[in-house]
Amino acid sequence: MNSPSPKDRNSHGFTLVELLVVIGIIALLLGILLPVVNAVRRSAYAADSKNQIQMLSNAIDRYHTDFSAYPGVFSNAQISAGVTATVTNVAAMTTVAERLTMSENLVLALCGGMTAGTTTTATVTTDQIGRGPLTFNIVGTQKRSSAYIEATPQNLSVYGSSLDPITVFGNAVPPNETGANQGVPEFIDRFPGAMPIIYLRARQGSVGVADPVGNPETTQYNPTHMAPYFVYSNPSPDSSSPAPWGINTTQFPDVKDSTGSTTVLTQGIQSYLGNASLSPSAALAIPRNKDTYLLISPGRDRLYGTSDDICNFSF
């Protein structure tokens, strides 16, 4: 038997140089394709969140048609003053107390869950959320209406669900910093590390955009209703003296003062909530979605108050 010639031996397999070239080409292609894939994913998350906002808007509008008011078991002033919610998780047999937020107020109105309460307190059981809201302030048996939106894990931060750990999620005292929902759920967006969709209900007939420093109950929107969902910035999340309303310098595009200057803070909030289609001076006087409501998701950068936010209004 004849041994193979050098030419025959060289015709099988790759040389080291050829292998390195192939690996380099594959790495180059991956470097090109991965950012494209990630961009497509982010666009899909944004589109899903936009659909979520629209679905929630439809539910709110149906509620308004039925009751001639925008949803919320408690008034804006009551939420500002501090409504204490006692939340019982039936499955886990645990009970927690928290201060109710406006976004949680929306869930109780659209999905139900509140079984008793006064002007300052709410009693909530988790197995009732999704069965529909009960009527209050009536003589006799309470009546239940159908839920205006499904209480699914895709729509709500169910009790104990994993959340973005850097987010102050909800208005428990002290604020919940564990990255898990412990009280009344909020409507959430569709990005990984889901974050709450903030709900602001306008004070109909009032003048001005927002006044976080003076009396916010005299203007259309009360920015303190957003505060439970912002990361504290001064000096740490568990500080007893955080910066005003827990807003840090990355939350609003015009907030640049790390000391939490109330002047700069006011300008940032007002420019965000003001009508961007008007001149800058007029935008501070004319609120977005006057006399109705705002829905705000933090968008791709996961920060509220920036231009990529996904909302029921346009920037």
C-alpha positions as CSV (number, residue, x, y, z in Angstrom):
1,M,0.0,0.0,0.0
2,N,1.3,3.4,-1.0
3,S,1.6,6.1,1.6
4,P,-0.4,9.4,1.0
5,S,1.5,12.1,-0.7
6,P,2.1,15.5,1.0
7,K,-0.5,17.0,-1.4
8,D,-3.1,14.5,-0.2
9,R,-2.3,15.2,3.4
10,N,-2.7,18.9,3.0
11,S,-6.1,18.6,1.3
12,H,-7.8,17.6,4.6
13,G,-8.7,20.0,7.5
14,F,-7.8,23.7,8.1
15,T,-4.6,25.3,9.0
16,L,-4.3,27.3,12.1
17,V,-4.4,30.6,10.1
18,E,-7.6,29.5,8.3
19,L,-9.2,28.6,11.6
20,L,-8.3,32.0,13.1
21,V,-9.7,33.7,10.0
22,V,-13.0,31.8,10.3
23,I,-13.3,32.5,14.0
24,G,-12.6,36.2,13.3
25,I,-15.3,36.3,10.7
26,I,-17.8,34.7,13.1
27,A,-16.9,37.1,15.8
28,L,-17.3,40.0,13.5
29,L,-20.8,38.8,12.4
30,L,-21.8,38.3,16.0
31,G,-20.6,41.8,16.8
32,I,-22.8,43.2,14.0
33,L,-25.9,41.0,14.7
34,L,-26.1,41.2,18.5
35,P,-26.7,44.9,18.6
36,V,-29.3,44.5,15.9
37,V,-31.1,41.7,17.8
38,N,-31.0,43.7,21.0
39,A,-32.4,46.8,19.3
40,V,-35.2,44.7,17.9
41,R,-35.9,43.3,21.3
42,R,-36.0,46.8,22.8
43,S,-38.4,47.9,20.1
44,A,-40.6,45.0,20.8
45,Y,-40.7,45.7,24.5
46,A,-41.5,49.3,23.8
47,A,-44.3,48.3,21.4
48,D,-45.7,45.9,24.0
49,S,-45.6,48.6,26.6
50,K,-47.3,51.1,24.3
51,N,-50.1,48.5,23.7
52,Q,-50.3,48.1,27.5
53,I,-50.8,51.8,28.0
54,Q,-53.5,51.8,25.3
55,M,-55.3,48.9,26.9
56,L,-55.2,50.6,30.3
57,S,-56.4,53.9,28.7
58,N,-59.4,52.0,27.2
59,A,-60.2,50.6,30.6
60,I,-60.0,54.0,32.2
61,D,-62.2,55.5,29.6
62,R,-64.8,52.8,30.0
63,Y,-64.8,53.5,33.8
64,H,-65.3,57.2,33.0
65,T,-68.3,56.4,30.8
66,D,-69.9,54.4,33.6
67,F,-69.2,56.8,36.5
68,S,-68.5,60.2,34.9
69,A,-65.3,60.3,36.8
70,Y,-61.8,59.0,36.3
71,P,-61.0,55.9,38.4
72,G,-59.7,55.9,41.9
73,V,-61.4,54.7,45.1
74,F,-59.9,57.7,47.0
75,S,-59.7,61.3,46.0
76,N,-56.4,63.1,45.0
77,A,-56.4,64.9,48.4
78,Q,-57.0,61.7,50.4
79,I,-54.1,60.0,48.6
80,S,-51.9,63.1,49.3
81,A,-52.9,63.1,53.0
82,G,-52.0,59.4,53.3
83,V,-54.4,56.5,53.1
84,T,-53.2,53.5,55.1
85,A,-53.9,50.2,53.3
86,T,-53.9,46.9,55.2
87,V,-53.2,44.2,52.6
88,T,-53.8,40.5,53.3
89,N,-52.2,37.9,51.0
90,V,-54.7,35.1,51.4
91,A,-52.4,32.4,49.8
92,A,-49.3,33.4,51.8
93,M,-51.4,34.1,55.0
94,T,-49.5,37.3,55.6
95,T,-50.6,40.9,56.2
96,V,-48.7,44.1,55.5
97,A,-49.5,47.8,56.0
98,E,-48.6,50.4,53.5
99,R,-49.4,53.9,52.4
100,L,-51.6,53.7,49.3
101,T,-50.3,55.3,46.1
102,M,-52.3,56.8,43.3
103,S,-51.2,54.0,40.9
104,E,-52.5,51.4,43.5
105,N,-55.6,53.5,43.8
106,L,-56.2,52.9,40.1
107,V,-55.9,49.1,40.5
108,L,-58.5,49.0,43.2
109,A,-60.9,51.0,41.1
110,L,-60.4,49.0,37.9
111,C,-59.8,45.5,39.3
112,G,-61.3,45.5,42.8
113,G,-59.6,44.1,45.9
114,M,-60.7,46.6,48.5
115,T,-63.3,45.0,50.8
116,A,-63.7,47.8,53.4
117,G,-62.4,51.3,54.2
118,T,-62.9,54.8,55.4
119,T,-61.7,58.1,54.0
120,T,-58.2,57.3,55.4
121,T,-58.0,53.5,55.5
122,A,-58.4,50.6,53.0
123,T,-58.7,46.9,53.7
124,V,-57.5,44.9,50.7
125,T,-57.4,41.1,50.2
126,T,-55.4,39.8,47.3
127,D,-57.8,37.1,46.2
128,Q,-60.4,39.8,45.5
129,I,-58.2,41.7,43.1
130,G,-59.5,40.9,39.6
131,R,-63.0,40.0,40.7
132,G,-64.2,43.6,40.1
133,P,-64.7,46.6,42.3
134,L,-67.3,46.8,45.1
135,T,-69.6,49.8,45.6
136,F,-69.1,51.8,48.8
137,N,-71.1,54.4,50.8
138,I,-74.4,52.6,50.2
139,V,-77.0,51.2,52.6
140,G,-77.4,47.4,52.3
141,T,-75.4,44.9,50.5
142,Q,-72.4,46.0,48.4
143,K,-72.7,45.5,44.7
144,R,-69.8,44.3,42.5
145,S,-69.2,45.4,39.0
146,S,-67.0,43.5,36.5
147,A,-63.3,44.2,36.4
148,Y,-62.4,46.8,33.7
149,I,-59.1,45.0,32.9
150,E,-57.8,41.5,33.7
151,A,-55.6,41.1,36.8
152,T,-52.9,38.9,35.1
153,P,-49.2,38.7,35.9
154,Q,-48.6,40.4,32.6
155,N,-50.7,43.4,33.7
156,L,-50.1,43.6,37.4
157,S,-47.2,43.2,39.8
158,V,-48.7,40.3,41.7
159,Y,-47.8,40.0,45.4
160,G,-44.2,38.8,45.9
161,S,-43.4,39.1,42.2
162,S,-39.8,40.0,41.3
163,L,-39.2,43.6,40.3
164,D,-36.4,45.9,39.4
165,P,-34.3,45.9,42.6
166,I,-33.1,49.5,42.2
167,T,-36.6,50.9,42.1
168,V,-38.5,52.3,45.1
169,F,-41.6,50.3,44.3
170,G,-44.7,51.5,46.1
171,N,-45.2,53.8,49.1
172,A,-44.7,51.4,52.0
173,V,-43.2,53.1,55.1
174,P,-40.2,52.6,55.0
175,P,-40.2,52.5,51.2
176,N,-40.0,49.0,49.7
177,E,-36.5,48.6,48.4
178,T,-36.3,44.8,48.2
179,G,-37.3,44.6,44.5
180,A,-40.5,42.6,45.4
181,N,-44.0,43.9,45.6
182,Q,-45.4,43.5,49.1
183,G,-48.7,45.4,49.1
184,V,-51.4,46.5,46.5
185,P,-50.1,45.7,43.0
186,E,-49.5,48.3,40.3
187,F,-50.0,48.0,36.6
188,I,-46.6,47.3,35.0
189,D,-44.9,47.8,31.7
190,R,-43.6,45.0,29.4
191,F,-39.9,45.5,29.7
192,P,-37.7,42.9,31.5
193,G,-37.5,44.1,35.1
194,A,-41.0,45.4,34.9
195,M,-41.6,48.8,36.4
196,P,-44.9,50.5,37.4
197,I,-47.1,52.5,35.0
198,I,-47.6,55.8,37.0
199,Y,-51.1,57.1,37.1
200,L,-51.8,60.8,37.6
201,R,-55.4,62.0,37.8
202,A,-56.0,65.6,37.0
203,R,-57.8,67.9,39.4
204,Q,-60.4,69.1,37.0
205,G,-61.0,72.8,36.6
206,S,-57.7,73.8,38.4
207,V,-55.1,76.1,36.8
208,G,-51.4,75.3,36.2
209,V,-49.4,72.2,35.6
210,A,-47.8,71.2,38.9
211,D,-46.6,72.8,42.1
212,P,-44.4,70.4,44.0
213,V,-43.2,73.2,46.4
214,G,-46.3,75.1,47.3
215,N,-49.8,73.6,47.3
216,P,-50.0,70.8,44.7
217,E,-53.7,70.3,45.3
218,T,-54.4,73.6,43.6
219,T,-52.9,72.6,40.2
220,Q,-53.9,70.0,37.6
221,Y,-51.4,67.3,38.7
222,N,-49.8,66.5,42.0
223,P,-46.2,65.5,41.4
224,T,-46.0,63.9,44.9
225,H,-48.1,61.1,43.5
226,M,-45.2,60.1,41.4
227,A,-42.6,60.1,44.2
228,P,-43.1,56.6,45.5
229,Y,-41.6,55.2,42.2
230,F,-38.4,57.3,42.2
231,V,-35.0,56.3,43.6
232,Y,-34.0,58.3,46.6
233,S,-30.9,60.3,46.1
234,N,-30.0,62.0,49.3
235,P,-28.0,60.4,50.8
236,S,-29.4,56.8,50.5
237,P,-32.6,54.9,49.9
238,D,-33.3,54.3,53.6
239,S,-32.5,57.9,54.7
240,S,-35.0,59.6,57.0
241,S,-34.3,62.8,55.1
242,P,-34.3,62.1,51.4
243,A,-34.1,64.7,48.7
244,P,-37.5,66.3,48.0
245,W,-40.0,63.6,47.1
246,G,-37.2,61.1,46.5
247,I,-36.4,62.5,43.0
248,N,-32.8,62.2,41.9
249,T,-30.9,64.2,39.3
250,T,-31.5,61.6,36.5
251,Q,-35.3,61.5,36.8
252,F,-36.2,64.7,35.0
253,P,-34.2,66.1,32.1
254,D,-34.1,69.6,33.6
255,V,-33.2,68.6,37.1
256,K,-29.4,69.2,37.3
257,D,-28.9,70.3,40.9
258,S,-27.7,67.3,43.0
259,T,-28.7,69.2,46.2
260,G,-32.3,68.8,45.2
261,S,-32.9,72.5,44.6
262,T,-36.7,73.1,44.8
263,T,-36.4,75.8,42.0
264,V,-34.7,73.4,39.6
265,L,-36.9,70.6,40.7
266,T,-40.1,72.6,40.0
267,Q,-38.8,73.6,36.5
268,G,-38.0,70.0,35.6
269,I,-41.4,68.6,36.7
270,Q,-43.4,71.5,35.1
271,S,-41.5,71.2,31.8
272,Y,-42.2,67.4,31.8
273,L,-45.9,67.7,32.6
274,G,-46.5,70.8,30.5
275,N,-47.7,70.8,27.0
276,A,-44.7,70.4,24.8
277,S,-46.5,71.5,21.6
278,L,-46.7,75.1,23.0
279,S,-43.9,77.7,23.6
280,P,-41.7,77.0,26.7
281,S,-43.4,79.7,28.7
282,A,-46.9,78.6,27.8
283,A,-46.0,74.9,28.3
284,L,-45.6,75.7,32.0
285,A,-49.1,76.9,32.2
286,I,-51.0,74.4,30.1
287,P,-50.8,70.8,31.3
288,R,-50.7,67.7,29.2
289,N,-54.1,66.0,28.9
290,K,-55.9,68.8,30.8
291,D,-58.7,67.6,33.1
292,T,-58.1,63.9,32.4
293,Y,-55.2,61.7,33.4
294,L,-51.6,60.7,32.6
295,L,-50.1,57.3,32.3
296,I,-46.3,57.1,32.4
297,S,-43.9,54.1,31.8
298,P,-40.2,54.8,32.2
299,G,-39.3,53.5,28.7
300,R,-36.0,51.9,27.5
301,D,-33.7,53.7,29.9
302,R,-35.9,52.7,32.9
303,L,-35.9,56.3,34.2
304,Y,-39.1,58.3,34.6
305,G,-39.1,61.8,33.3
306,T,-37.0,61.3,30.2
307,S,-37.8,61.7,26.6
308,D,-38.1,58.0,25.9
309,D,-40.9,57.5,28.4
310,I,-43.9,55.6,27.0
311,C,-47.1,57.6,27.9
312,N,-50.6,58.4,26.9
313,F,-49.3,61.7,25.6
314,S,-46.7,62.7,23.1
315,F,-43.5,64.6,23.7
